[in-house]
Amino acid sequence: QVGLVESGGGSVQAGDTLKLSCTFTHLNGRTDNHYCMGWFRQLSGKDRVERDGIAVIDSAGRKQYADSLEGRFTISQDITKNVLELVVNNLESEDTAMYYCAAATERNDCKVLMQTHAFTMWGQGTQVTVYS
């Protein structure tokens, strides 16, 4: 059973930088060692199926970002520590949302999995609230 635990959320001021972390367990060493990890966010009032993909990274370290987002997001992973991170620069009020870490082991392009809502393993989320 894969475990995903997010941290780093909170109330932050617009213009600030925030780093979210996700500790994952039991993901390495899967049958073929291929996996995708990603960050998503769910706006208040939206359903789970309406979570927006932000960024993904695969087991080889390839990073991909949602086309609709500006270049304010940076995804990274430290495999030695089993940690996935997301840095958000120049926070805006529109970034207020619940942020989720997710994983998938399906052998496919990670961005395609993000766009087709094919990530199957999720953390509990961490709330980010941006105030002016």
C-alpha positions in Angstrom: 0.0 0.0 0.0 1.5 3.3 -1.1 1.4 6.1 1.5 1.4 9.8 0.6 1.5 12.5 3.3 1.5 16.2 2.3 2.8 19.0 4.5 3.8 22.7 4.2 0.4 24.3 3.7 -0.9 27.3 5.7 -1.9 30.9 5.4 0.5 32.9 3.3 0.6 36.4 2.0 0.3 37.2 -1.7 3.7 37.5 -3.4 5.3 35.1 -1.0 6.9 31.7 -1.9 5.7 28.5 -0.5 7.2 25.0 -0.5 5.0 22.0 -0.2 6.3 18.5 0.6 5.0 15.0 0.2 6.5 12.0 1.9 5.9 8.8 0.1 6.3 5.2 1.1 6.2 1.8 -0.6 6.5 3.4 -4.1 10.1 2.6 -4.9 10.9 -0.9 -5.9 7.6 -1.6 -7.6 7.6 -4.3 -10.3 9.2 -2.3 -13.0 10.3 0.7 -11.0 8.3 3.1 -13.2 6.1 5.6 -11.5 4.7 9.0 -11.9 4.2 11.5 -9.1 2.3 14.8 -9.3 0.8 17.7 -7.5 -2.8 18.7 -8.0 -5.1 21.2 -6.4 -8.8 21.4 -5.7 -10.5 24.7 -5.4 -13.1 25.3 -2.7 -16.5 24.0 -3.8 -15.1 21.8 -6.5 -15.5 18.1 -6.6 -12.6 15.6 -6.4 -12.9 14.8 -10.1 -12.3 18.5 -10.8 -8.8 18.6 -9.3 -6.5 20.5 -11.5 -3.1 19.0 -12.3 -0.1 21.3 -11.7 3.0 19.3 -12.3 4.3 15.8 -12.6 7.6 14.0 -12.4 8.5 10.4 -13.4 10.9 7.9 -11.9 13.6 9.1 -14.3 13.2 12.7 -13.1 11.4 14.1 -16.1 9.3 17.1 -15.2 6.2 18.3 -16.9 3.8 21.1 -16.1 0.2 21.9 -16.9 -0.1 24.0 -20.0 -2.5 26.5 -18.4 -0.2 27.5 -15.6 2.4 30.2 -15.6 6.0 29.4 -14.7 5.5 29.9 -11.0 5.6 26.2 -10.0 8.6 23.9 -9.7 8.3 20.2 -8.9 11.2 18.2 -7.6 11.9 14.9 -5.9 14.5 13.5 -3.6 14.4 9.7 -4.1 16.9 9.1 -1.3 14.5 10.8 1.2 11.3 9.7 -0.5 10.1 13.3 -0.7 8.3 15.1 -3.5 8.2 18.9 -3.4 6.4 21.8 -5.0 7.6 25.3 -4.8 5.1 28.0 -5.7 6.5 31.5 -6.3 4.7 34.8 -6.2 1.6 33.4 -4.7 -1.8 34.8 -5.8 -5.2 34.7 -4.1 -6.2 32.4 -6.9 -3.7 29.8 -5.6 -5.9 29.3 -2.6 -6.8 25.6 -2.7 -6.3 22.2 -1.2 -3.1 20.8 -2.6 -2.7 17.0 -3.1 0.2 14.8 -3.9 -0.6 11.8 -6.1 1.1 8.8 -7.6 0.5 6.4 -10.5 2.3 3.3 -11.7 0.6 2.9 -15.0 3.2 2.8 -17.8 2.3 6.0 -19.7 3.4 9.5 -20.1 2.9 11.2 -16.7 1.4 14.3 -18.3 -1.1 12.2 -20.1 -2.0 10.5 -16.9 -2.4 14.0 -15.3 -4.6 15.3 -18.1 -6.8 12.1 -18.1 -7.2 12.0 -14.3 -5.5 8.6 -14.2 -3.6 9.1 -10.9 -4.9 6.5 -8.5 -3.1 7.0 -5.2 -3.7 10.2 -3.2 -2.6 11.9 -0.1 -5.0 13.7 2.3 -4.1 17.1 1.1 -2.7 20.3 2.6 -4.6 23.6 2.6 -3.0 26.7 1.2 -4.7 30.0 1.8 -3.3 33.1 0.2 -4.4 36.5 1.6 -3.7 40.0 0.3 
